[in-house]
Amino acid sequence: MRFSPPYAQHFLHDRNILSAIVSAGGLSRGAHVVEIGVGTGRLTEQILAAGAVVTGVEVDPKLLPALREKFGHVPDFRLVEGDILGLDWMGLFPAEGKVVIMGNLPYSLSSQVLFRAISFRERIERAVFLLQWEVGVRMAASPGSKDYGILSVACQMFGKPSIVRKVPPSVFLPPPKVDSSLMRWDLFAGSAYPLEDEFFTMKVIRAAFGQRRKKLINSVTGGMPQLEKEPVREILRGMGLGEMVRAEELSVGQFAELSNRLYEARHDDGETR
């Protein structure tokens, strides 16, 4: 049975890269893997060969008959049809324990999948993804760089992202026009630093980078109108930061401290979330 490539998918065919993905997953026998985008099943075969139990998600209905034919007899494989962003993730996980999520993510979905993974990180041990190169760079970027932003702070606040290797277009059929990054992202059950309120912290991070050319005090108060400039100014001074500081200059730890201080200041004034 032949596979057809709708949905502008780029199917991975290089055995060395397939092996590198599985190796980066650090899979033990019996590990539970959620594979996002089964495609032609090449990566699935490698994951199963490592002794893992796989729940594979595929959105393209034209690929499903071939996948059922290929894996229908495999007891450690379950095929789920649907869009990963529209599915109930808890239904993809086993009743107990953590999972490893893996896959070759299209650029249009990657950031949304990463933020969804943060929401379910208590059930996710790590993620191993092929992403557009620039997305991987942003995940692992350091403060002060042009790539450092919301994705960097969020991914590093709730996990440890690392670039395993750069992947050329030639390993895909059809080849994309951009390089990819093989990323390993070990997720924390909690966060890298203590947080008063995770939801509030994410609001601060998003506001801070919402207008990154502005000074931090202006971008935060502009994105969160309930905050007044003078208390924010005092908090920045208390952190040893000048009023001219911009969002990309703060470390992940400083963002945690900033959000905690802002949260405490609001509640000291009797304001609730």
C-alpha positions as MATLAB code, in Angstrom:
seq = 'MRFSPPYAQHFLHDRNILSAIVSAGGLSRGAHVVEIGVGTGRLTEQILAAGAVVTGVEVDPKLLPALREKFGHVPDFRLVEGDILGLDWMGLFPAEGKVVIMGNLPYSLSSQVLFRAISFRERIERAVFLLQWEVGVRMAASPGSKDYGILSVACQMFGKPSIVRKVPPSVFLPPPKVDSSLMRWDLFAGSAYPLEDEFFTMKVIRAAFGQRRKKLINSVTGGMPQLEKEPVREILRGMGLGEMVRAEELSVGQFAELSNRLYEARHDDGETR';
ca = [
       0.000    0.000    0.000;
       1.381    3.373   -1.011;
       1.559    6.420    1.254;
       0.550    9.831   -0.086;
       1.945   13.092    1.338;
      -0.897   15.575    1.890;
      -0.897   18.186    4.659;
       2.500   19.376    3.308;
       4.215   16.701    5.383;
       7.929   15.975    5.058;
       8.575   12.320    5.806;
      11.829   11.357    7.496;
      13.646    8.520    5.734;
      17.272    8.650    6.945;
      18.031    5.685    9.232;
      20.836    7.509   11.065;
      18.520   10.366   12.061;
      15.770    7.927   13.007;
      18.243    6.135   15.277;
      19.416    9.463   16.712;
      15.835   10.390   17.644;
      15.270    7.108   19.459;
      18.646    7.380   21.192;
      17.839   10.925   22.357;
      14.617    9.590   23.873;
      16.590    7.470   26.347;
      13.885    4.816   26.130;
      13.835    1.905   28.514;
      12.013   -1.324   27.676;
       8.316   -0.866   28.440;
       8.480    2.932   28.268;
       5.305    4.616   27.029;
       5.759    6.872   24.012;
       3.244    9.235   22.447;
       4.331    9.802   18.855;
       2.920   12.946   17.261;
       2.510   12.458   13.534;
       3.115    8.792   12.700;
       3.388    9.520    8.970;
       4.726    6.447    7.181;
       5.669    4.722   10.438;
       9.437    4.715    9.949;
      10.126    6.277   13.351;
       7.400    4.121   14.926;
       9.248    0.975   13.837;
      12.421    2.178   15.536;
      10.607    3.104   18.761;
       8.887   -0.279   18.914;
      12.204   -2.022   18.242;
      13.578   -0.271   21.349;
      10.917   -2.077   23.391;
       8.582    0.872   23.964;
       4.786    0.910   23.973;
       3.559    3.456   21.415;
       0.417    5.537   21.098;
       0.661    7.091   17.649;
      -1.342   10.155   16.617;
      -1.987   10.823   12.929;
      -4.218   13.547   11.499;
      -4.090   12.538    7.800;
      -6.927   10.088    7.036;
      -5.229    8.955    3.832;
      -2.338    7.517    5.832;
      -4.463    5.543    8.276;
      -5.236    2.434    6.152;
      -1.544    1.802    5.499;
      -0.703    2.322    9.154;
      -3.413   -0.107   10.240;
      -2.090   -2.646    7.760;
       1.467   -2.148    8.965;
       0.892   -2.093   12.736;
      -2.562   -3.593   13.261;
      -1.048   -6.847   14.529;
       1.398   -5.164   16.930;
       0.119   -5.387   20.538;
       2.322   -2.530   21.765;
       0.945   -0.029   19.257;
      -2.259    2.014   19.410;
      -3.278    4.328   16.575;
      -5.279    7.482   17.352;
      -6.735    9.544   14.528;
      -6.944   13.287   15.028;
      -5.254   16.638   15.427;
      -2.900   16.564   18.434;
      -4.115   20.023   19.472;
      -7.755   18.933   19.408;
      -7.337   15.670   21.319;
      -7.665   15.043   25.041;
      -4.029   14.448   25.990;
      -4.946   12.536   29.138;
      -6.599    9.972   26.881;
      -3.250    9.413   25.173;
      -1.426    8.608   28.408;
      -1.423    5.335   30.346;
      -3.362    5.204   33.597;
      -0.167    5.671   35.594;
       3.394    6.792   35.045;
       5.048    9.235   32.711;
       5.438    9.220   28.953;
       7.998   10.352   26.410;
       6.535   12.376   23.556;
       8.278   12.243   20.196;
       7.707   13.361   16.654;
       8.540   15.443   13.629;
       6.533   18.612   14.251;
       5.422   20.956   11.467;
       6.420   24.572   12.040;
       2.815   25.731   12.194;
       2.110   23.529   15.230;
       5.400   23.431   17.100;
       4.968   26.318   19.548;
       1.412   25.266   20.405;
       2.525   21.687   21.068;
       5.372   22.904   23.282;
       3.066   25.038   25.418;
       0.543   22.201   25.632;
       3.335   19.902   26.840;
       4.121   22.385   29.629;
       0.518   22.065   30.818;
       0.859   18.272   31.049;
       4.460   18.090   32.228;
       3.585   16.173   35.400;
       2.847   13.233   33.080;
       5.659   13.839   30.574;
       9.226   12.813   31.323;
      10.766   14.316   28.223;
      10.039   15.383   24.662;
      12.188   14.591   21.636;
      11.188   16.550   18.565;
      12.388   17.426   15.115;
      11.604   21.128   14.734;
      12.474   23.901   12.366;
      16.024   24.954   13.239;
      15.030   28.425   14.375;
      12.460   27.034   16.823;
      15.050   24.782   18.444;
      17.466   27.694   18.723;
      14.777   29.793   20.406;
      14.018   27.030   22.905;
      17.654   26.881   24.040;
      18.591   30.570   23.605;
      20.448   32.467   26.324;
      19.557   35.915   27.725;
      20.811   38.792   25.607;
      20.577   36.977   22.268;
      18.172   37.940   19.502;
      16.565   34.496   19.718;
      15.774   34.759   23.438;
      12.078   35.307   24.023;
       8.824   33.855   25.341;
       9.591   30.344   24.077;
      13.084   30.402   25.603;
      11.924   31.460   29.062;
       8.903   29.134   29.115;
      10.813   26.070   27.909;
      13.661   26.708   30.356;
      11.365   27.603   33.254;
       9.626   24.240   33.012;
      12.316   22.004   31.554;
      15.810   21.653   30.169;
      15.964   21.965   26.363;
      19.069   20.990   24.422;
      19.926   20.809   20.734;
      21.090   17.272   19.954;
      22.082   18.021   16.363;
      21.298   20.027   13.276;
      19.375   18.067   10.634;
      19.657   18.897    6.888;
      16.684   18.959    4.481;
      18.085   15.984    2.545;
      16.910   13.461    5.160;
      13.243   14.201    4.360;
      10.977   13.336    1.435;
      10.146   15.779    0.026;
      12.984   17.913    1.425;
      11.873   21.114    3.184;
      13.490   24.446    2.405;
      14.955   24.851    5.900;
      17.221   23.006    8.314;
      15.737   21.225   11.308;
      16.900   20.736   14.880;
      16.696   17.512   16.836;
      15.711   18.660   20.330;
      15.657   16.841   23.640;
      13.595   18.617   26.284;
      13.591   17.110   29.779;
      10.523   18.430   31.566;
      10.298   19.292   35.258;
       7.300   18.170   37.295;
       7.393   21.641   38.826;
       9.539   24.562   37.684;
      13.196   25.539   37.609;
      12.533   28.169   40.296;
       9.768   28.479   42.916;
       6.722   30.279   41.524;
       3.908   31.916   43.468;
       1.496   31.347   40.587;
       2.384   29.634   37.300;
      -0.493   31.198   35.375;
       0.490   34.689   36.512;
       4.148   34.008   35.664;
       3.227   33.126   32.075;
       1.191   36.331   31.812;
       4.233   38.342   32.926;
       6.526   36.575   30.438;
       4.124   37.100   27.553;
       3.635   40.764   28.436;
       7.381   41.331   28.833;
       8.136   40.115   25.313;
       4.927   41.414   23.762;
       6.702   44.647   22.839;
      10.326   43.605   23.134;
      11.723   46.838   21.711;
      10.306   48.726   24.655;
      11.756   48.958   28.135;
      10.584   46.136   30.378;
       8.606   48.464   32.624;
       6.629   49.712   29.620;
       6.042   46.326   28.014;
       4.899   44.695   31.275;
       2.513   47.485   32.242;
       1.331   47.788   28.649;
       0.535   44.082   28.453;
      -0.926   43.922   31.966;
      -2.900   47.174   32.423;
      -3.762   46.264   36.024;
      -0.120   46.894   36.955;
       0.996   50.443   37.654;
       4.429   51.694   36.715;
       5.599   52.886   40.113;
       5.300   49.516   41.906;
       6.984   47.825   38.930;
       9.755   50.429   39.023;
      10.308   49.768   42.736;
      10.413   46.007   42.178;
      13.003   46.373   39.416;
      15.122   48.559   41.686;
      14.807   45.993   44.456;
      16.119   43.359   42.056;
      19.098   45.522   41.186;
      17.771   46.247   37.696;
      17.655   49.673   36.132;
      14.560   51.224   34.611;
      16.124   50.926   31.149;
      16.345   47.114   31.279;
      14.637   45.156   28.502;
      13.004   41.740   28.657;
      15.759   39.908   26.781;
      18.293   40.922   29.443;
      16.576   39.012   32.267;
      17.543   35.433   33.054;
      14.921   32.751   33.623;
      15.550   33.023   37.358;
      15.026   36.779   37.261;
      11.711   36.291   35.461;
      10.651   33.931   38.248;
      11.644   36.515   40.865;
       9.959   39.353   38.977;
       6.673   37.468   38.615;
       6.725   36.431   42.275;
       7.307   39.999   43.448;
       4.608   41.367   41.168;
       2.194   38.684   42.360;
       2.914   39.429   46.007;
       2.595   43.187   45.448;
      -0.821   42.771   43.832;
      -2.061   40.587   46.649;
      -0.665   42.919   49.287;
      -2.932   45.541   47.734;
      -5.893   43.194   48.012;
      -6.075   42.430   44.275;
      -6.817   38.912   43.130;
      -6.061   37.132   39.899;
];
